[in-house]
Amino acid sequence: MSDTDRLLENEMRVRAGFWRKVRQTLGKVPFTEDAVAAFHCALDPATPLPIRATLLGALAYFVMPFDAIPDFIVGLGYTDDAAILIAAFTAARVHITEAHRAKARAWLLKAQASPAA
């Protein structure tokens, strides 16, 4: 599989499952705002391709139903997701802009006001 194919596959996986996964984790993980900001950064055409690939790979891992430590294990379930996402956030920190963070905060406020939406 080429790098371009992997990037497109990750982007499709993230687009298909990201919002559902984020709604499931609201209030359960401390990195929700960062994940939503990273999502907006990853889909921003101004973000350099290597950063987009890094973020989409990490976000794809987050939305996958099966991973190294199953998410349903209380206290441990999201530790592997957090480790991967933190590494991606660190690599992308100068590319995740205040505009991406503002979109994330706006979405979180809306989601918290109407969790079923």
C-alpha positions as CSV (number, residue, x, y, z in Angstrom):
1,M,0.0,0.0,0.0
2,S,1.4,3.4,-1.0
3,D,1.7,6.3,1.5
4,T,-1.0,8.1,-0.5
5,D,-3.3,5.1,-0.3
6,R,-2.7,4.9,3.5
7,L,-3.4,8.6,3.9
8,L,-6.7,8.3,1.9
9,E,-7.7,5.2,3.9
10,N,-7.0,7.0,7.2
11,E,-8.9,10.1,6.1
12,M,-12.0,8.0,5.1
13,R,-11.8,6.1,8.4
14,V,-11.6,9.3,10.4
15,R,-14.4,11.0,8.5
16,A,-16.6,8.0,8.9
17,G,-16.1,7.5,12.7
18,F,-14.6,10.6,14.3
19,W,-17.7,12.4,15.5
20,R,-19.4,9.3,16.9
21,K,-16.2,8.4,18.8
22,V,-15.8,11.9,20.2
23,R,-19.4,11.9,21.4
24,Q,-18.8,8.5,23.1
25,T,-15.7,9.9,24.9
26,L,-17.1,13.2,26.0
27,G,-16.3,13.6,29.7
28,K,-14.3,10.4,29.7
29,V,-10.9,11.5,28.2
30,P,-9.0,14.7,28.9
31,F,-7.8,15.2,25.3
32,T,-11.2,15.6,23.6
33,E,-10.6,19.3,22.7
34,D,-7.2,18.5,21.4
35,A,-8.5,15.6,19.3
36,V,-11.2,17.9,17.7
37,A,-8.7,20.6,17.0
38,A,-6.4,18.0,15.5
39,F,-9.3,16.8,13.3
40,H,-9.8,20.3,12.0
41,C,-6.0,20.7,11.4
42,A,-5.8,17.4,9.6
43,L,-8.5,18.4,7.1
44,D,-7.2,21.9,6.6
45,P,-5.6,22.2,3.1
46,A,-3.0,24.6,4.5
47,T,-1.6,21.9,6.8
48,P,1.5,20.3,5.4
49,L,1.0,16.8,4.0
50,P,3.3,15.1,6.5
51,I,1.5,16.7,9.5
52,R,-1.9,15.8,7.9
53,A,-0.7,12.2,7.6
54,T,0.5,12.1,11.2
55,L,-2.7,13.5,12.6
56,L,-4.9,11.3,10.4
57,G,-3.0,8.2,11.4
58,A,-3.4,9.0,15.1
59,L,-7.1,9.9,14.7
60,A,-7.7,6.7,12.7
61,Y,-6.2,4.7,15.6
62,F,-8.5,6.6,18.0
63,V,-11.7,5.8,16.0
64,M,-10.8,2.1,15.3
65,P,-13.0,-0.2,17.4
66,F,-10.2,-2.5,18.2
67,D,-6.8,-1.4,19.4
68,A,-3.9,-2.5,21.7
69,I,-5.9,-1.8,24.9
70,P,-9.6,-2.1,24.4
71,D,-11.4,1.2,25.2
72,F,-13.9,-0.5,27.5
73,I,-11.3,-1.4,30.1
74,V,-11.9,1.2,32.9
75,G,-8.9,3.2,33.8
76,L,-6.7,1.8,31.0
77,G,-8.8,1.8,27.9
78,Y,-7.8,5.1,26.4
79,T,-4.2,5.1,27.5
80,D,-2.9,3.8,24.2
81,D,-5.1,6.2,22.3
82,A,-3.8,9.1,24.5
83,A,-0.2,8.1,24.0
84,I,-0.5,8.0,20.2
85,L,-2.6,11.2,20.1
86,I,-0.2,13.1,22.3
87,A,2.7,12.2,20.1
88,A,0.8,13.4,17.1
89,F,-0.3,16.6,18.8
90,T,3.3,17.3,19.8
91,A,4.5,16.8,16.2
92,A,1.7,19.1,14.9
93,R,1.7,21.7,17.7
94,V,2.8,24.6,15.5
95,H,0.2,23.7,12.8
96,I,-2.8,23.4,15.2
97,T,-3.9,27.0,15.0
98,E,-6.1,29.1,17.3
99,A,-8.7,28.8,14.5
100,H,-8.7,25.0,14.8
101,R,-8.9,25.3,18.6
102,A,-11.8,27.7,18.3
103,K,-13.7,25.3,16.1
104,A,-13.1,22.6,18.6
105,R,-14.3,24.7,21.5
106,A,-17.4,25.7,19.6
107,W,-18.2,22.1,18.7
108,L,-17.7,21.0,22.3
109,L,-20.0,23.6,23.7
110,K,-22.7,22.6,21.2
111,A,-22.2,18.9,21.9
112,Q,-22.3,19.4,25.7
113,A,-25.5,21.4,25.3
114,S,-27.2,18.7,23.2
115,P,-25.2,15.4,23.7
116,A,-27.6,13.3,21.5
117,A,-27.1,15.6,18.5
